[in-house]
Amino acid sequence: MNRPILFGYQLLIGLSDTLTGALLISAPALTLGLMRLHVPADALPFLSFIGAFVLSVGLACIYGAWLTHRKASATKIEIVWLLTAITRGSVAIFVVAQVLSGTLEAGWLTVAVTDGACVLIQAVGLRKGWLRHAA
């Protein structure tokens, strides 16, 4: 993976998660409406809490973009990829399980697919040493 693609990937997913997390914290009903998802009104405070975690993953990815821009060591970016992949993988598995059990509506699968795609990219990239070539 070359540096501009790595930087773009980190920035895209970082800004996406940071914005989503901030919106979940400040306006969970609006955010879910934009995502075309529905939850009971009494669940909204918990979604704001979840927004803090989404925000933290986004900020970690933006940090990865900053590391890429600074031409930091590949090891630092690998740590960002490993930790965000663990978080995203956990979310994807949880969401799929909840959709299959009927607890969450099928629209939530977009979250699982997005997180799962990032996990796949990052797992393959870590395994193949993409970051060592970009740093």
Secondary structure by P-SEA (a helix, b strand, c coil): ccaaaaaaaaaaaaaaaaaaaaaaaccaaaaaaaacccccccaaaaaaaaaaaaaaaaaaaaaaaaaaaacccaaaaaaaaaaaaaaaaaaaaaaaaaaaaccccccaaaaaaaaaaaaaaaaaaaaaccccccc
